C-alpha cells in the first residue's frame, strides 16, 4: 500500500510543478495594449471583406446505401493503375 501512495504523491508533485511552471511562463508574456492587439481592427482605413451568405448545406454530398457488390471488382476499380515497364 505504501508503494502506490508514493507513486500517486510523485504524480501530484510532478503535475503541480508543471502547472506552476506553466503559470510562471504565462506571466512572462505580453498581453493587451502592450502587445499591440486590436490596433489594426480599430483602424477604419483598413479594408475588410464583406460578409456574404453561404448556405449551411453548401458542398453537402449525400451518400446512399448500395447493394452488395463483388469485392474483387470493387478493389480493381479503385486500385492504382499498373506501371508500364
N, C-alpha and C positions, 0 to 999 in steps of 0.2 A: 504494500500500500504506500509506503514511503517513497518508493521509486516513481510511481505515477504522479504523486504530488509534486515532486521536484521537477519533473518534465513539464507539468502544467505551469508551475511557477516560472520556469525558464521561458516558456512560450509567452506568458503575460509580460514578463520583463522585456523580452525582445520586441513584442508588439508595442509596448509603452515607449521604448527607446525609439522605435521607428516613427511613432506618432509625434513624439517630441522633436525629432529631427525634421520631420515634415513641417511642423508649425514654425520652427526656427527658420527654415529656408523660405517659407511663405512670408515671413515678416521682413525678409530682405528685399522683396520685390516692390517695384513702384506701382502705385495704383492711382486711379482718378486723374486729377489735373496735372500732377507731376509727370505722368506717363504720356500725356497728350491725347487721352482718349476722348472722343466726341468732338474734337475740333473740326474735323472735316465734315461731320454730319451737320454742324451748325452753320456752315458756310453756304449762303443762298446762291452764290455764284457758281457752285459746282453743279454739273448736270447729273441727273439721275434717270434711271429707266422708269418709264410709265408702268403702272400696274396694269395687267391685262387679264382677261378672263380665260381660264383654262378649265375644261370640264374635269371632274374628278375621275371620270371613266375614260379619259383620253388615253389611247395606247393599250387599252384592255384587249387581251386575246383570250377568247373563250376556248376551253378545252372540253371536249365531249368524250364520253366513254366510247370505245370502239370494241368490236368483237374480237375474239382471239384470232391471231394470225400465226403463220408458220415462223418459228423463231429464227430458222436459218435464213429465210428470205429477208426478214427484218434486219438481221445483222449484216447481210450482204449489201442491203440498201444504204446503210449508214457507215459502212466501213470505208476507210480511205482507199483510193484507187491504187492498184499495184504499180510499183515504179517500173518504168521501162528501162531495161538494161541492155 
